[in-house]
Amino acid sequence: MATTRAETRTSSWCRGRTSGGLLKGRVGPPRAGFHIDTRRRRICRCGVAGLASIACCGWGVEEVNSGAVNGANGRFPFTPFPRGWFFFELSMNLPVGRLVSRQWLGQPAIAWRDEGGRVCIANAYCPHLGAKLAPESGGTVRNGNLVCSFHGFTYDTTGACVSTPFVEPNPACRLRVFPCEEINGFVFGYFDERGTEPGWRLPDMDEAGWTETLTHVYSVRTHPQETSENVIDLSHLSFLHGFDGVAHSGKIDIDGPCFKTDFRFDGRYNYPLLRRVENELEAEVQIWGLGFLFVDTVSKSLGARTRNWFLATPVDGDRVDILVSAKVQALNDGGIKGLNRLPRRLRERVMLPLVMYEFKKNIENDFMIWENKTYREYPLLNEADGEILKFRRYCTQFYPEPDQGLTSAST
């Protein structure tokens, strides 16, 4: 059984609560062995009646039973904690003075923001005598600094101990902090088992003219390399997701930690409350390490350009938290008949939950596969599968040592 956690950003136009009905993760009966429980989920309402049921805004818990009998441990020939940038928290959930904790890259970790707006991500144990610094264990933020509940040792966002209630702090007493950066409303931390500084940064996308961002978080027993490889595996887009005309230009650009490709496909979407929509999509994909996947899509049928982030963060060596998000920018031409007559901003507000609904529905189709498949080091591929081996060679740079079996399979 896989436990999933829903976590979504509420945009300025979202209000209210509801449950049941179309809030199940998909339309129609779920597949055998697959269940989504939508209890404790906060939902948004937008200006068109009924669209509240297809986008989540708030906090909640889902239970997904995919029939998995084994966890991710032992299924992959490489570490569950690769090097790179990984999502930690939404910026909106880290106001000044709030302390957040979670299991992150195999360890308890905390984050807070000081009065100057700087964010710190750190290991959750005090270097003094090992007290846990998480808020549920008594850790607090005071005047922008972290205070340990055991002896009152106080740390700033650089990790330095700046004061104790008794004597001058020991200069060697420092938190283990992780490099962090904040882009497009997301807070990321950089993980490297060697403790080295990052040699590359994540891209910061221009947000002018775009809607608010809707987000949702799942927790799945898999590996972040598997979830990113999913985009490269073109044939499964046709068979599992039912897309037609899946193809890419053949152009793949690999520049250090960045892997870029593109593809196009035709889809038939059955949006709630709307007629069946024929959708032609052209997508550009950017992958930065194993924790950051970004897709920029143009759909003339929908009359929109969409941006989707897919952020996979290893939790404990078994589970991966997967944050998916969407934002929309309306095109001047095309679009669903009727919707294209609405004013631009209103049209975008209607399209955003539609896009998020379809994005989530397609991702949920992959859960049963991810949780139950094994990793084939020597896959028997055909020309319809896409550049899977090229992607696997790219991935080796994020592990402590290139796996010999993986290298051989990719030669």
N, C-alpha and C positions, 0 to 999 in steps of 0.2 A: 504494500500500500504506500502510495506517495502522498505526502501532505503538501498542499499548496497554500500559499499566502497571497491574498489579494491586497494590492496597495496602489491606490490611484490618486492622481492629482485632481483636485477640484478646480475647475476654471471659474472665472468670474460670473459665468451665467448658470452655474450648476447649483441647485438647491434641492432640499427635501430628501425623504427616505421612502423606499418601497421595497417589496420583496415578492418572490414567486413569479408566476407567469413566464415571460420570456427571459427572466434573469438566469435561468439555467444556461450553461455555457454554450449551448447550441440550439438550433431550431429542430423540433422533431425528437423522437426517442433517441437516447444515447446508445452507442454500441454496447454490446455485451461486455461486462467487466469494466465499464467506464462510467463514472458518476461524478457529478459536480454538485456540491452542496453550497448553496448561496447564502447560508445563514450569516448574520452579522455583517452584511454588506451595505454600505451607504451608496445610494444611487443618485444620479443627477437628473434633473428635468430640464428640457430645453423648450423652445417655443413651439415645437410641433408635437401634438399629443401622441403619446406612445413611444417616442424615441428615447425616453428615459430608460426604457428597459434594455437598451443595447449598449450602454456605456456605463462603467462603474466609476464612481468618484468618492473616495473615502477609504476606510479601512474595513477589512473583513477577513474571513477564513474560509477556504475551500478545502474539501476533502476529495481527492481523486484516487479511485481504485483502478489501477491499470492492469492488475493481475500479476505484477512483478513478484518473482519469488526470490530474487537476489538483488542486493544493492549494487552500486557502481564499483565498490571495492573488488579488486581481482579481475575485473572485466577488461582493463586497459593496461597496456604495457608501459605506461609512463605515469609520472607523478600526477596526483589530482590537483596539485597546486602549482601551475605554471607561472612563469614570470610575466609581469605586465601590469597594466592599469585595470582595476576592477571597481565596479560600482559599489558605493557604500550607502548613500542616503540621498534623498531629494533635498535640494537646497532649502525649499520651503519648510522642511521638517527640522531644520537646524537653525532656529532663531538664536540670537544672543542669549546665553544663560541656560540653554537646554542641553542636557547630556543624553546621548543616545548610545545604546549598546547592542551588539549582535555578534553572532558567530560568523567569522569572516576569514577565509583562507586557512581553516583549520585551527583557529584560535579565537578566544573571546577578545573582542576589540570594542573601543569606545570612540566617540567623536563629539566635539563641541566647538562652538564658535566664540571667540573672544570679543571684547568690546570694540576692537578695531576691524571686525569682520573676518579675521583670519580663522580658518578651520584647521583643527588638529585631529588626525586619526592616530590612535595609539593602542598598544597592547593594554589589556584591561587589568593588569596586575601591578600593584605598587612595587617599585624596585627596593623599597625600604625593607619591609618584612612580608610582602606578598599578599596584602589585602586586595580583594577585588574592588575595582574602582567604578564598577557599573552602578547606575542609579538604583537598581533593585537591591544592591548590596550596601547602599548608603553613600555612594559617591555623589558629590555635588559640584556645581560651578558657582564660584563666588567672585564677583568683580572680574569676570572673564577668565579666571584661573580654576583649575581642577583641584578639589580638596579631598584628600583621602579621609574616610570616616574612622580609621583605626588610630592614627596618631596626629592627624591634622596637617600632614605634609602637603604643600601646595605647589602645583606645577603650572607653568605657562604653556602656550601652544607650540613652543620649540621643544618641549619635553623637559626643560630644566626645572629642578626644584628651586623655587624662588624664596621659600620661607618655611619654617617649622615653628610650632608654639614654644620651643624650648631653647634651641641654640641655632647658630648659623648653619645653613644647609651644607651638606657634604657636596662639593662640586661634582663628584662622580655619581651622585644619585640622580639619574635621568630616566624618564620614560623611554620605552622603545617606540619611536614615532615612525610613521610611514609617510613618504612624500605624498602630497595630495594636491589636487587641482579641482576647480569648479568650473564647469562649462555647461551652457544650455540648460541650467537648472538641475544638473546632476553633480554630485560630489563623488570623486574617484580617489582611490588610494593606489599607490604603486607597491607591488609585492615582488620581492626577490629574496630567495632563501639565503643569498650571500650578504644581504643588507646593503647592496650597492645602490647608488643613485640612478634614476632613470636616464637613459641616453636619448629618449624621444618623448614627444608630447602628443596628446590626443588633439584632433581637429576641433576648432570652435566654429560652429555654423552660424552664419548671419540669420537672425530671427526677424528682421524687419519684414512686415507684410504677412506674417504667419499667425495662425491661431494659437490659443493656449495649447498645452500639451496634456493629453490623457495618458496615464500609465497604469500598468497592471503587473503584478509580480506572481510568478509561479515558483514552486519548489519541486524539482524533479530529480529522480535518481539517474544521473547520467554524468557526462564529462563535458566541459566547455568546448573541447575540440569537436565533439560529435555535433553539438548544436550549430556551430559555425559551418561545418562541412555540409550540413543540410542544404545550404544555399548553393553550394557548388554541385550538388547531386541533382542534375537537371531531370533525369528520368523519373524520379519520385514525384516531381511536381505534376507530371502528367498522370501517373497511376494512382498515387495516394490522394492528391488534392484535386484531380479532375481537370487540370488546366490543359488547354489545347495550344498547339503551335509553339511549344516551348523551344526556345533557341537562344543562342547568344552569338555575338559578333565574332567570337574567337579571340577577342582581345583580352589579355590578362596582363596587368601591370603590377609587378612586385618590386617595391622599393624599400628594402630593409623591413621594418615592422608593418608596412602597409601593403595590403593585397587588394587590388581593384579589379573588378570585372563587371559585366553587364549581361542582361538577358531580357527577353520579351516573352509574353504569353497572352493567350486569350482566356478569359474566365466568364462564367455565367453565375452571377450573384443573385441570390434570393433574399433581398433585404426585407426585414419585417415592415409591414404596412405599405410596401411599394411593390411594383411589378418586377418581374425578372429582368435583370439588367445585364446586357452583353457588355463585357468590359475588356478593352485592349490596353495592356500595360507595357510600358518600357521602363526598366529599372536599372539604375546604376548602384553598385554595391561597393562599400568600403569596409574592409576588415582591418582593425588595428589590434594585433595581438588576439588572444583568445577570450577577451572580456568585452570587446566593443565591436559591434556590427551595425552598420548604418546603411539604410536603403533609401534612395531618392527615386520616387516613382512618378511618372506622368501618365495620366489616364484621360484621354480626350472623351471617352464614353461617359466617365463620371464628371468630367469638366473640372478636374482638380489635379494639382501636384501634391503629393503626400511625402512626408518624411517619417520613417520608422526607425527607432533605435531598438536594438536587441542586445541587452547587456547581461551576459552570463557570469555569475560570481560563485566560485566554489565555496561551499559552506563548511563541510566537515569530512571531506574525503568520500562521501557517499552522495550527498545532495548538492544540487546546483540551484541557486536562486536565479530566476530568469525574469528580468524586467523588460517588458515590451511597452513601447510608447508610440504615439502617433500625433502628428499635427498636419494641418491642411492649409493650402493656399489655392484659392479658386482661380481657374483659367478664364480668360475673356470669351473663349469659344467653347462649343460643345456642352456636354452635361446632360443629366437626366431631364427628360421632358417635364416641364412644370417647375422643377427646382431651378432651372437656368433662368427663369423669369424673376426670381427673387433678388433683392439687393445683395450685393457681393458679400457683405459681412454676415447677413442672415443666412445666405446660402452656405457659407463656410461653417457656421454654427450647426447647421443641419447635417452637413456632410461629415463633420468630424466624428460623431458617434457611429455613423455608418461605416466609416473606414476602420475605426477601432474594433467594431463588432466583427467585421470580416477578417481582420488581421488576427484577432484572438481565436476565432473559429478555426482558421487554418492551422495555427500553431498547435491547438489542442489535438488536432488529428495526429500529430507526431508523438504525443506522450507515450502511447502504448508501445510504439516502436522503440523509442529511446530507452525506456525502462526495462525492456526485455531482450534487446538485441545483444549480441556479442561483437567484439571488435575483431575484424579480419585484418591481420597484418599483411596478408598476401591476397587481396581481393581479386576475384576473377572478373575483371571489368570488360565492358564493351564500349564502342564509340558513342553510345547514347548517354553514358554516365557523366560526362563532363570531366573537368580537369581535377579529379579527386587526388591523384597521386602528386600533382604539382602543388596542390594545397597542403598535403601532408608534409612535403619537403619544406614548405614555408613554415609550418608549425614547429619544426624541430628546434628553431632558434629560441623558443620560449621555455625549453626544458634544460635542467642542469647539464645533461649530456645527451647528445643525439642517440636515440635508441637504435641499436644495431639492427634489430629485426625490422623496425620501421624504415631505416635507411635502405636496407636491402630491398624491401618491397617497393620502394619509391625509385629505384634505380632504373 
